[in-house]
Amino acid sequence: MYNNYKEKLVRFYNRDKRMPTYTEMLDLFGFKSKNAVARLVDKFIEEGIVTKDHLGRLLADASFNSIPMLGSVKAGFPEDVAEEMKETINIEDYLIAKKENSYMLTVDGDSMIDAHIADGDMVLVEKTNTAKDGQIVIANVDGEFTMKYFRKDKNNRVWLEPANKDFKPIYPKIYLNITAVVKAVIRKY
């Protein structure tokens, strides 16, 4: 029964992106008293599933965003694979190193298709004003924002290079400012 309460709590958190209030937990768990909710919350805290902030609000444990990591799969010839849970992985922690500097963008266009970034994909980017040669960046070039490979030669000349032969490199006429570096691409099938 306890696991059922935890599953309901995790579902609420994943749906609403926040922890429920004690009043909401009455309905969520089918309890008649807040005292019953308080006892269950104490058990959640004891198990390390939730914590409280300095104001007494519930905070989710990192496991709320975790999914099972079952191992690896061959991309070559087929092979029997026994499904065995190896560990769990928190996608957010895996992809986002600096959450306060990260945001998502939806890709519009196909100038980066040969880098496996297609129209409609989402990219996770990290704010920065510098980039290394070869990194995929979000840049402001002469007042227009775009996503391309950042290029810099030994003479410190900079330009943006598409990953599609149908597009030409972009050389700034006035300025080229890096605003972010692409950290991950997300595509839903």
Secondary structure, DSSP 8 states (H G I E B T S, - for coil): -HHHHHHHHHHHHHHHSS---HHHHHHHHT-S-HHHHHHHHHHHHHHTSEEE-TTS-EEE-GGGGEEEE-----SSS---------EEEEHHHHH-S-GGGEEEEE--SSTTGGGT--TT-EEEEEE-S---TT-EEEEEETTEEEEEEEEE-TT--EEEE-SSTTS--B--SS-EEEEEEEEEEE---
